[in-house]
C-alpha cells in the first residue's frame, strides 16, 4: 500500500528536486509542509504546525545519490 504522501512525492519529484535540493522536507497529505537543512529543523517546524506523522525525506543535490536503507 502506498501512502498519500509517498504518492505525492513520486508525482511531484521533479518540482521537489528543483525547489528543495540539499534539504530535508516533510510532506503531509498532498503538500510539502516544512523544509530545512536538518531533520531536527524540519521536525521542529512540523511540531509547531501540529502535524502528526509526516513523511520526512532528504532531497539530494545534483551529483548526490539517495541511499534508502
Secondary structure, DSSP 8 states (H G I E B T S, - for coil): ---HHHHHHHHTHHHHHHHSTTEEEEEETTEEEEEESSHHHHHHHHHHHT--S-EEEEE--TT------
